[in-house]
């Protein structure tokens, strides 16, 4: 059975709580440093697949930077498909554990079959609800991965991760349903007159620095 949509009044109250708490914590009127936006399909998909559960600063960023530097021709899904067929995924990602390698390969194959080749193509299809629903049929790909990919191609969105959830609780929002939190934070950004991607980046940076005080994270 399809879940009923959240009560709009509850959603707006949550958005106001998040916006008010962000204001009390010094959210800037504009946050010029955003999550990376890629024109390189290999870097984008590597970032999207590797980031879950890993240190972005020490694990993901170096690997993405290496791909951009050493694999400039892997900027299209068609080129990534050729690397997958050659068994070169582990070398591309500089990663050995099969779970993320297989997730990356499934994602590449899915996009290749759908004739999605460039990051511009991704920006188009990630705005399509039917496409995103089909994409979630892949093992290990959920709404957070899709929203994170959307952010990486420049779509104004919020990817609900542990930092968003932590910030929500501090704001007094106890509803932890994914879509509820995504919409609440999107509306909160609108109330603050700040880009949703900028707000996502600010919350991420703030919460990450509090959980890892030594972290000196630099957005690309």
Secondary structure as GFF3:
##gff-version 3
##sequence-region A 1 220
A	DSSP	alpha_helix	8	24	.	.	.	ID=ss1
A	DSSP	alpha_helix	41	50	.	.	.	ID=ss2
A	DSSP	pi_helix	56	60	.	.	.	ID=ss3
A	DSSP	alpha_helix	61	70	.	.	.	ID=ss4
A	DSSP	alpha_helix	77	85	.	.	.	ID=ss5
A	DSSP	alpha_helix	89	93	.	.	.	ID=ss6
A	DSSP	alpha_helix	98	113	.	.	.	ID=ss7
A	DSSP	alpha_helix	119	125	.	.	.	ID=ss8
A	DSSP	alpha_helix	129	135	.	.	.	ID=ss9
A	DSSP	alpha_helix	143	152	.	.	.	ID=ss10
A	DSSP	alpha_helix	162	171	.	.	.	ID=ss11
A	DSSP	alpha_helix	178	191	.	.	.	ID=ss12
A	DSSP	alpha_helix	196	211	.	.	.	ID=ss13
###
